Amino acid sequence: MHLHTLDTDKNEPLRNDIRLLGRILGDTVREQEGDAVFTIVERVRQTAVRFARDNDPAARAELAALLDPLPRDTTQAVVRAFSYFLQLANIAEDEHHIRRRRAHDLAGSPPREGSLIFALDSLAAAQVSPDTIADFFAHALVAPVLTAHPTEVQRQSLIRNHRDIARLLEQRERLQMTPEEEAENDWALSTAILTLWQSRMLRPVRLKVIDEVKNGISYFNETFFTELPRLYIQATQQLQKRYPEKVWALPPFFRVGSWIGGDRDGNPFVTADILREALRLQSAAALNHYLAEVHELGGELPLSNLLIQVTPELLALAEHSTDQSPQRADEPYRRALSGIYARLAATARFLDGIEPVRHEIGSAEPYATPDALRADLKVLANSLKLNGSARLAGGRLRRLLRAVQVFGFHLAPIDLRQNSDVHARTVAELLAQAGRCPDYEALAEERRIELLIEEIATPRPLYSPYLDYSEESRGELAIFFAARELRQKYGNAALPNCIISKTDGVSDLLELALLLKEAGLLLPGEKPRLDVNIIPLFETIEDLQKSAATMAGIFTLPAYRTLIAGRGDEHEVMLGYSDSNKDGGFLTSGWELYKAEIELARVFQQHGVRLRLFHGRGGSVGRGGGPSYHAILAQPAGAVSGQIRLTEQGEVISTKYGNPDTGRRNLEVLLAATLEASLTDHENQIEPAQPFHAVMDDLSTRAFNAYRGLVYETPGFTTYFRQSTVVSEIASLNIGSRPASRKASDRIEDLRAIPWVFSWAQCRLMLPGWFGFGSAVEGYLANNPDGLATLRRMLKSWPFFRTLLSNMDMVLAKTDLAIASRYAELVADVELRERIFSRIKAEWELTRRHLLAIEERDELLADNPMLLNSLKLRAPYMDPLNHLQVELLKRHRAGDTDERIARGIHLTINGIASGLRNSG
């Protein structure tokens, strides 16, 4: 397989890598499947390239003639060949990005946008003082949160294989190889690609929650254990260099969180036992990392006190060590480390029931807390610094000290999440069984609030082990009881947050507070204490519009306000990008989120509470995705204020954090953007944004009407969606533990946002990322003669609008109406098909025309040539997959029960997702 031509010389190394990988893949296909299959693959590729390059109808007809009569086994081989080529292209592109960044840094070029140096330069230009920056870090929290949403189509075994291939490509780039070494590298690449070809692309069974937990942990082993401590060290060094008059000792402000094992919203498989096992596995991963690092330190510090001085504290640590070998009598650091290792081994056994790979010398007491471990490690660091060995304290030991501070014995804080309706049913049952209220759910909101406040204030529990509860209520209470137990075992940082999905009123927060009281996580009394954060999640357009009023209502309740005062007058609010988009469309979702942040910031300031926003962003633009740096800077002024959490979902996790170099870059981007957004008025830099709000209100109303008019008000649209996309087939694809719908229903309202967006991506329409914008601008310009000039000013001046249009530019470029029309042919009702597809096509053309007019460009992605070239490269390899997917869907839906048909559909889903690099 070969490369479709790219244009620019700076992409020559990328072209070379893809040629190399494509050639090896082609050789592998020929060797494994035979010349006949290889010839078909090459003919399909060449024809698809011609079709993509020239849009030649004859080439399309030829492509159909090649693909339609393929035998079923040959079809699978073709699908796998094109899918694997796209995966290999992804690897080559990622390595090329790393190569370009390194070349940029080595050349001494100006700092990259999104780098920490760039952010500090921006602060200096804005005359932000060192004291202000120090105050930022004192109160900062930056936390990407890994979730198990089912959009990662790649199996972990394939991701590991991809890492091997990336490592081999990196060797070719960074090392000057002898001919023998290059031949060895070629052989290793061929072996890795052969392994890829002979590995199963699809999972035979649906992932279990614990599988997802293990997948999440793998990114700590691959990236976070090494790169997060390095980020702290890098930030400290840059601050110290720039502001030497201050001593910079950064607190653990940057953490990686997780929902995996704690998110039970719509996932019946997340139970109290699963939560226990998730934390046990996380803890085991952290302790195994510390054990390995301490062992390595023992090899790095064979320092003899015959030659050096040590502190009395280090000597005491060595004397109390379990290692009394005469061979190490003069090596106090190694003896001290042996003692630390023995205590860590005991901790691992006590907390997690695991045996270290290397057995310790002697036996010791486990560490009670991570701080106790850090205290021992600090003894080593201080002794080295005070006795002429500071450089030896600055490498592995420094990183380990930071790792223990950040990861503790729990690895990552797990958020608990549940739907407000489930909380309400559980509270209703507790109240009814205790004889307190026979029908809580029938009460008006005011009466609910009154009753809940009374119950939260009393130390008398509602729950009794002697009463019989429904299975749902028993499961919910078990989670909270387990959370209290696990916090005592692993520390409070292990389970700090409880999130309420579908929050639409004050009682939703109080219901969770009552459940926490029943579990001992909220203690009533004269000085009531709340032990975890209660976090409302506002998701629909209506709930976003009511969010500020809901928080104002809860803050006016003295009992709740007292609880928040006890938590440092901080409160977190989560905003849902995915469901608000599905509910109201791309433009309205973005605008209502923006306005909600402004109103929430105002309410919080009025009540003297620090606001922390948690952004529930997906991987695709239709679910709030897009570049993190610009997304953070596009927040309204005052909405970040040093604290931000955001979800990292599905395939985005492996893309961002599967490679250590890329992972560190993405962590740095989050920090740099948070710094800039918090300490500079980025929003009003060119001109005030406030006058543009009325324009956005106008555009949003029109876009909302267009989107709702199509999706929710057009007769037959649900039928069109289900017949023209692979949504039903995605539901049976084994890519996650959670069901695709919240309830057994065909309604779009009940479908999760992930398969909604995933389905539109597969048929190359990307509708959730752009639909409604064209109609909105058309109507606005009709009523505003100078409207185009205003929209152009908004683009140049307002980061929010610029980011909105940039993301839409990307998804429009990924859209292919010719491919999408083939999926429309799957709709049995010809009148329905033509009526709806013609509307979609007209809206896309209108949106494209107005976007380009506002941007003053002739082509989509004109300012992003790298992405444009990437899409041009991928198109010829995705088009055959889309063609085959349509043909396989026809056969499957006509009643063909051959398992190769279903497997072929799932293989094409996997391949197209790889090509788009956005699933859901």
N, C-alpha and C positions, 0 to 999 in steps of 0.2 A: 504494500500500500504506500502511496506517495502523498506529497503535500500539494494542496492547492496554493497557488502562488500568492505570496505576500509582497508588499511593495517596498518597504523602507529598509535601508541597509542596517540600521540598528537592530533589526529583527533577524539578521543573518544567523546568529547563534541559535535562536529559537527554531528557525527553519532547519538548521543542521540537526538539532536534537530530534525534531519531529520526523525528518527524513530517516534518521537512524532508527528510531523506535518503529516507524511505519514499515521500514524494510525488514526489521527483525520479526515484526508481527506477520508480515506477508510470508516470510520464509517459514514461520511456524505454521501458518494456515496450510501452506502447500505440503509441508512435511506431515502434518497431522491429519489433514482432510483429503489430500490428493490434489492433483493438477486440475481436475475438472471443477472442484469447488473453488480453488484459487482463481481460475479463469473467470468464473461467474462473478466472484467478488470484485475482480479488477474491472470487468465490463460494467458492472453496476456502478462502481466508483467513477470510472471515466465518464459514463453517461450522466451521472448525477452532477459531476463537476461542470459539464457542458450546460446542463439545465440551469444550474445555479449561476453560472457566469453569464450566459447569453439569454436566459429565460426563453429557451428555444422550445416551442410546443412539440416539435418532432422529437426532441430529446426526452420530454416527459412521456410521450407515447411509447418511445423505445424503452424507457425505464419500466413502464407498466408491463410491456411485453416481456421484459426480462424477469420481472419479479412475480407476476401473477401465477405463472404455471410452475413455480419452483416446487419440488417435492418437499414434504414437511421437514425432514431431517436437514436438507440443504438450506431451507428457510432459516432454521435455527442457527446453522453455521454462519450464514450471511449476517443475521442479526448480531450474533456474538462478535463477529469480526469488526463490524462498524461500531458496536458499543465499546469494545476494548480499544479501538483506535481513539475514540473520543476520550476515554479515560487516560490513555497515554498522552494525548494532547494536553489534557488538564495538568498532568504532572510536569510536562515540558514547560507549559506556560508559568506554572508556579515557580519553577526553578529559574525561569527567565526573569521573573519579577525580582527574585532575590538577587540574581546576578546584576540586574540594572541598579538596584538600590546600593549594592556594594560598590559598583563602579562610580556611582554618584558620590558616595561618601569618600571613596579613595581619591577622587579627583579634586576634593576640597571645594566642591560646588556649594552654592548657597543652601542653607538647611531646607530639607524637604518639608512641605506642608504636612502637618500631622505628626512631625517629630517633636520631641521634647524641647530641643534647641529652638525650633521654630516658634513654639509656644512661648518660651522664655523671652525670645526676641520680641514677640508681640506684646508681652507684658511690659518689657522695658520701653518699647515705643509708646505705650499707653501710660508710662510713668507710674506703674504699679510698684509700690515700695516693697522691700524685702520683708518688712513686718507684716504686710498684708498677705504676702505669699506664705509666710510662716503660719499665719492664722488660718489660711486655707487648709494647709496640711493638718493642722491641729484638729480640725472639725471634718475633714474630708472623708468620704466613702465612695469608692469607685468599685463596682461589683458586677462583672458579667456573670450571668446565672445560666448554667447549662440545663436544658430541658430535654425531655425524651419524646418530644413531638415526632410523630412518624413520618419524617420526610427524608431521613437518611436511608437511601436505597442501597448503599453499598454495605456488604458484609464486612465485619471487622477483619476477617482473614484477608480479604481483598485490599482493605485499607493498609494492612501491614505490608502486603506485597507492593503496593504503590509506594510506601515509604522506602522499601528496599531499592526500587527503581530510581526514586528521587535521589537517594544517597549515591547510587552509582553514577548518575548524571552529574551530580555535584563533584564527584571525584574527577571526572573528565575535565571539568571546568577549572577546578582549583589546583590540581596537581599537574606538573609537567611529567608526563608519563614516558617511560621507555617503550619501545615496540612490544616487549614482552608484557609489560603492565597493561598496555592498551588492549592487547589480545586477551588478557585475563579479564579485563573489564567487559569486553565484548561478550566473552563467554558467560560471565555472570549476568549480563543483561539478557542474553538469549535464554539462560536458565530461568530467570525471573519471569520473563514473558511466556515461556513454556508453562511454568507453574500457573501463571494467570490463565492461560488458555485451558488448562486441564482442571481448573478449580470451578466449582459450581457457583454461578453468578447469583442465583436466587436462594433464599432460605427455604428449607422444606417445611418448616413450621413457623408459626407466628412467634415473634420474640416474647419472652417473659420479662416481667419488670426487673428481675435480678440480672438478666442478660443486659438490659439497658443500663443498670447500675454499673456493671463491669465495663461496658463500653465507655461510660462517662469517666470512670476511674482511669482508663487507658490514656486519656489526654493529660492527666496529672503526671503519669509516668513518662509520657512522651515529651511534654512541654512545660507544664506549670511548675513542677518541682524545681526545674533548673532556671526557667526564664523569669518567673515572678521574683525570686530573690535577686536576680541580675538586674531587673528593672528597678527595684528599690535602690540597689547600689549605684546604678547609672544615674538615677534621679538625684541621689545624695551627692555624688561627685560633681554633677553639673551645677547644682545649686551652690556647693561649696566653692567651686571655681569662680562662679559669677558673683557670689556675695561672700567673700572670705571673712568679712567682719562678723558674721554670725556662725554659730555652730549648728549644723543641720543634722538632727537625729529624727528621722521621719517615723511617725507612729505607723502601725499596720493598717493603713487606710485603704489598701488595694487588696481585695479578696475575691476569690472565685466561689460562687455559690452553686447550688443545685436544687432542682425540683425532682430529681429522679429518685423514686422511692417514697416521695412525700406528696406528690400531686395526684390526688384521687378524684378530681373533678371529672366525672364521666368515666373513670377507670376503676371498675370493681375489683381489679386484681391488686390494687395497692391497699394492703392491710397492715395491722399493727405488727404482725410477724415480719412482713416484708420491710417495714420501716426499721425494725431491729436489725435485720440482716443487712440492709443497705448501710446502716451506720457501722456495723461490724466490719464489713468489707472495706468501707472507706478508712476506718481507723487502722485496719491491718495494712492497707497500702501506705498510709503515712508512717506507721512504725517501721515497716520494712524498709522504707526509704531512709529513715534515720539510722536504722541498724547498718545499712550498707554504707552510708556516709561516715559513720563513726568508725567502721572497720577500715575504710580507705584512709581516714585521718590517722589511724594507728600506723599505717604504712608510711605516711607522709611526715610524721613527727617522731623519728627515732632519736630525739635530741638527748644528749647525755649531760647530766648535771656535773660531770667532771670537767665539762667545757663551758657550761653556761650557768647563769643564776636563774632561780625560779622563785616565785612568791611563796610565802608560807601557806597560803590557801591552796596553791597547786600541790605543794608537798603533802599537805594534809589529805587532799583528795587522792593522791597516789598511795599514801599509807593506808587509807581505808579501802583501797581497791581489793577486789577478789583475786587479782593477779599478783602473786608473791614469788614469781619465778626469779631465781638468782641471775638468769641471763638478762633480765630487764631491770635489775636492781638500780642501775644508774640512769634509767630512762623514765623519768616521772610522768612525762606526757603520755607515753604508751600505757603505763600502768593505770593512770587516771582514766584513759579512754577505755581500757579493759573493764574497769569498774562501771563506767557509764554504759558500756555495751551490756554488761550483765543486768543492770537495772532496767535498761530498755527491753531486754529479752523477757524479764519478769513481767514488765508492763504489758507486753504483747500477749503473753499467756493469760494474764489476769483479765485484761479487757476483752480480748478477741479469741482466746483459745488457740493461738497459732504458735508453731514452733519456728524459731529462726532458722534460716538456711545454714548458718554457721553457729555452732553451739558456743555458748559463753564459757569463760573460765570461772568456776565456782558459782555460788548462788548469791542473790542479792534481793533486796526489797524493791518492789516496783515503785516507779515515780507516781506520786499522788496527782501531780498536775504538770502540764507542759512548762509552766514557769519554773518548776523545780529542775527540770531537765535543762532549761536555758541557763539557770543559775550555775549549774556545773560547767556548762560549755563556756560561760562568761569567765569562769575562773581560769580556764585555759587561755582564752583570748587576752585577758588582762595580764597574765604572766608573760605571754609572748611579747605584748606591747611594751611592758615595763623592763624587759631584759634584752633589748636589741633585736627582737625577732618579729617586729610589727608586720613585715611583709608576709610572714608565714600565717599571721592571723587574718590576712586580707583576702584569702582565696576560699577554699572549700569550707573552712570553719566559719567565716563570715556569712557565707550563703546558708549554711546549716542553721546558724543562729536565727537568721531571718525566716527560714522555712518553718522552724518550730514555732516562731511567733505568729506566723500567718496561718499555718495549717493545723497547729495544735495536735491533739490526739484524735481529732474528728475529721480531718482533711478539709471538708467543705461544709458550711452551714446548709442544712436541708430545710427548704420552705415546706410547710404543710399548706395544702390548698384544697378547698371544697366549695361546692356550689351553695349559695345562700338558701336555696330551696331545701337542701338536705339538712342544713343546720336548723331551719325552721321546723321541719318535721320531727327532728330529734328533740328539740326543745319542747315542742307541743306534746310529745309522748311523755317526756319527763314530768311536765306540769300535770298532765292528765293522770298518770299513774300515781303521783304523789297527792292527788286530790286537790291540787292548787287551782287548776283551771281546766274545765272539761273540753274546751274547744279553742285553743289558743289561736289557731290559724283563721278562725272566723272573726277575731277581734280587729277593730280599726287600728291604724298605725299609732294613734295617740295612746290608746289603751295598752297596746303591746309595749310601748316604751315605758309607760308607768309601771306595768307589772314586772318587766325585766329589771328596771332599776331597783325595785323593791327586793327582788330575788338575789340580785348581785350583791346587795348590801348585807344580806343575812348570812351568818356562818352555817346555818342549817342546810345540809345538802338536800337536793331533790332525789338524787340517785340512791337506790338501795340494791345491794346484791341479792336481796330476797324477792325482788319483783321480776316479772318476766317482761322482756322488751322485744321489739321486733329485731329481725336480723340486721336491718340497716342501722338502727339506733345502737345496738350492741357493737357493731363495727366502728361506728363513729366514736363512741365513748372509749373503746379500746385504744384507738389511735391517740387520744389525748392522755389517757393513763400511761400509755407507752412513752409518750413524749416526756412526761414528767420523770419517769424512771430513767430514760436515756439521757436527759439533761444532767441528772445526778451522776450518771456513770461517766459520760464523756465531756461534761462541762456545758455551761449554759450556751456557749457559742455554737454548739452542735445543732440546736433547733431553736432559732431565735424568732421565727416569723410564722404567722398564720394568715393566709390570704383567703378572702371571701370573693369567689367568682359571682358575677351577676348581682353585684351590690346595687340596690336601687332605693335604699332608705336607711334611716337611722337605726331601725330595729335590727337590721342585718348585722351591724357591728355589735349591738348589745347581745344578740343571740350567741355570737361567738364568745363574747365576754362571759356569759353565763356558763357555757360549756367548759371554758377554761377554769372557771371557779370550781366546777364539779370535779375537775381533775387535779385541783391544787395548784394550778398555774396562775390563778388570781386569788389573792388572799384578802377577804373583807376585814373590816374592823375600823378602829379609829384612824389608823394610817393604812388604808388599803394599798395593796401592791400588785401590780401587773407584771408578770415575769417574761412575757413574750410580746412582740409587736402584733397588733391587730391591723391588718392591711386590707382596706376595701379595694376591690377591682371593679372599675367602671368600664363597661364594654360596649353597650349599644349607644347609638346616637343620643337617644333620650336620656340614658343614664349619665352620659358625659355632660349633657346640658344641665342635669340636676346635681352633678357631683359637688360643686361648691356649696350649694344649699344643704346638701346632706352633711358635709363636714361642718358647716356653720351650726347646723342643728345639733350635732353630737357634741361640739365644743361648748354649747350653751348649757349642757347638763353638768352640774357641779360634780357629780360622782365620777363621771367619765373624765372630766377635765383634771380632777385630782389624780387619777390613774396616769394620765399623760405627763403631768408635772413630775410624777415619780419616775418617769422614763426620760428625764432630761429635757422635757418640753420639745420632743421630736416626735413626728408622726409620719408614716409613709403612706403614700397613695399609689396604687397601680393603675395604669391606663392601658386599655386593650386596643391594640391596633387592628387585629385580625377581624374580630367580630364587628367592630364599628365599620370596617370597610365592607364586609359582607352585608351589613345592615343598610348603609347609606352611600356606599361607593367611595372611590379613591379620594376625590377632591373634598367631599363633605367630611369624610373621616379625618383627613389631615387637618382641616380647618377647625372642626369641633374639638379635636385633641388640643390644638394650639390655644383655642379660647378657654378650654377647661383649665389648662395650666395657668393662664393669666388670672382667672377667677380664683382658683385654688390658692395661688400665691397671695392674692389680696386677702382672702379669708384667713389664711394662716397668720399673716402679718397682723391682722386685726386682733387675733386671739393670742399672740405672743408664742406661737408654736413654729418650730423650724420644719419646713416641708422637705421631705425627700420623695422624689418621684421615681417610680419603678416602671420602666417602659416595656410593655409586653409586645416586643417586635418579633416578626417572623423573618424568614430568610428572603422571601420574595418581596417585591415592591407592593404587591397586593396585600401583604400582611405587615406592612410597616418597615420592610427591609430597605436596603440601599447602604451606601457607604456610611459607616458609623461616625466618622469625623464630621462630615457635613450635617448628618442628622442631629448630632448633639449641638453643633453651632447654630442650627436652625431653630432651636428652642427659644421661646420668648424670653426677653430680658428678665432676670430674677428667678427663672424656673429651675435652674441647675443649682446655684448657690453651694457648690462644693460637694454635693452629694447626688449620686445617680446610680441606679441599678437598671440593668437591661437584660432581657433574655437573649440567649444565643441558642438557636434552635436547629434541629435536624442537620442537613448537609452543611449548614454554615459552620457548625462546630469543627468538622473535619477540615473544611476549607481554610478556616482561620487558625486553627490550633493543632492540626495534625502534623505540622512541621515546626520544629523549634524556632528557626529563624523567622518564619512567617508569624508564628505565635507571639514572639517577643515584639515584633513590629505592631501587631494588632493590639497588644496590651498597651504599648506606648501610645498608640493613637487614641485609645480611650482616655488615658491620663492627660495627654496634651489637649484634647478637645474639652475635657472637663475643666482644666485650668483656664483655657481661653474663654469658655462660655461663662465661667463663674466670675472672672476678674476683669473682663473687658466688655464694653457695650458693643458687642459685635453686631447686634441687630440694627442699631441706629447709626452706624459708622458713617454712612454716606448721606442719608437723609432719614428723618423720622418715619418709622413704619406705621404709626397710628393712622395717618390718613388713608392708608391702603386697606384698612380693615373693612371699610364699607364696601369696597370693590370685591373683597373676598366673600363678604356676606352675600352679595348679589350673585357672584359666580357659584357659590356653594348651593344656594337655593335652586338655581337652574340645573346644576349638575345632579343634585339630589333627585329632582323631579324626573330628569332623563333616566337616571339609573333605576330608581324605584319603578318608573313607568315600564321599563323593559323587564326587570327581574321579578318584580312582585305583582305587577298589574297587567301584564300581557298574557291573555289566555293561552295556555299550552306551553309557556316558557319552560316550566319544570320538565315537561316531556322532551322538549328540544334539548335541554341541557343534559338530561340523562341518556338520551339516544346519541347525541353528537360528541360525547366525551367518554372517557374511560373511568368515570367516577365509580361505577359498580365494580369494575375490575380492580381499581385501587383499593376498594374496601376489602378485597380478598387477598391482596398482596401482603406478604408477611414482613412488613417493615416497622411494626410497632405493636406494643401491647394494648393500646387503647382503641376501642371501637371507633369507626368513622363517623357515626352519628350519635347524638345524645340520647335519642330514643328511636324506636322502630317506626320510621316514617320516611316518606319520600319528599317531605316538604323541605325547601331550601332553608327555612328558618331553623330546622332541627339538624341540618348538616353542619359538621364542624368546618371551621374556616380553612383548615389545612387541605382536606380533599377538594374543597371548593376551588381553591387557588391552584392546587396541583393539577386538577383536571383541565382547567383552561390553559395551563402551561403546556400540557401534553399535546393538545390539538393546535398549539402555536398561536392562540388568540390573545392570551394574557389579559383577558377582559377586565379582571378586577384591578389592574394597574393603570387604566386610562379611561374607561368608559364614562361618558358624561361630560368630559372636559370640552370636547368640540361643541356640543350643544350649548354649554354654558357660555363659552366665548362668543359664539354666534349670536346668542340672545343679548349679551352684554354690549357687543359692538353695534347692534341694531339700534340700541337706545342711547349710545354714547359715541358721538362722532369722533371724539379725541381718545376713544378708549384704547386703541392700539398703542398710542404713545404712552398712555398710563401703564399699560401692561408691560411695556418695554422698560419703563422706569422701575417698576416693581421687580423685574428680573435683575436689573443691575444693582438695585439698592437693598433688597430685602432677602436675607439668607433663607428664610422660610419658603418664599415663592421660588427662589432659585433652585433650592433642593427639590421641591415638588416637581418642577419642570425637568430637572436633570434626571430624576428617577423615571419620570414618564417617558422621556426621550429614550431611555434604555429599553423599557419594555415595548415601546412602539417598534424599535429596531429589531427586537426579538420576535415580533409578530410576523406571520407569513400568511396572508389572506389566501394565497393559492393552495397552500397546504390545508388551511382551515376549511376551505370550501369542500375538500374531499371528506372531511369529518361531517360536514353538514349533510352530505349525501347519505349518511347513515340514518337520518331521520326519515321514518317511513312515510309520514304525511307530507306530500310534496308542497302543498299550500303552506303548511306551517313552516317547513324548512325555508322556503323562499321568502316568506314574510319576515321571519326573524333574522335570517342571515343577511338579508338585504339591509335591515336596520343596523346590524352590527357593522357591516362593511361601510355603510354611509357614515356612521359615527366615527369609525377609525380614520377614514379619509378626511373628514372634517377636523378631527383632533390633530392629525398630522399637519394639515394645512395651516391651522391656527398656531400650532406650536412652532413651526418653522418661521412663520411670520413674526411671532413675538421674539424668537431667538435671532431673527434676521440671518437665517442660514438657508441653504438649498438642500441640505442633506441631514438626515438624522445622525447623531453621534459625531457631528463635524468637529467637535472639540475633544473627542476621545478616540483618536485614531487607533490606539492599541486595542480597545474593545471592539471597534468597528472591524479591524482586521481579524480579530478572534472570531467574530460572528461569521465573517466571510469564509474563514477557514472551516468552520464547523458545519455550515449549511449543507454542503454536498454529502456529509456523513450522517446528518440527521434526516435529510429528506427521504432516503430509502427506508429508514426506520419508521418514519411516519407513514409512508406508503404501505409498508408491510403491516403496520399496526391496524390500519383501516381494513385491509383485506382480511386479516385474522379476526378482527371484530365482526365483520360480515359473516364469516363462516361460523364463528362461535355463537352469534345471536341467531343464526339460522338453524341451530340445533346440533352442530357438529360437536360431539362429546370427546373427540380425540384429545388426550391430555397434552399432546404436543401443541395443540392450538392455544390452549390456556397458558401453557408455559411460554409459548412464543409471544403472546400478548404481554406477559409480565416481563419478558426479556426486553421487549421494545420500550416498555415504560422505563426500565432501568437505563437503557441506552440513551433515550431522549432526555431524561433527567440529567445524565452525565453531560450531555452536550450543552444543555441550557445552563447548567451549574446553578439552577434554581428549581427546586421541586415545589415546595410549599412554604 
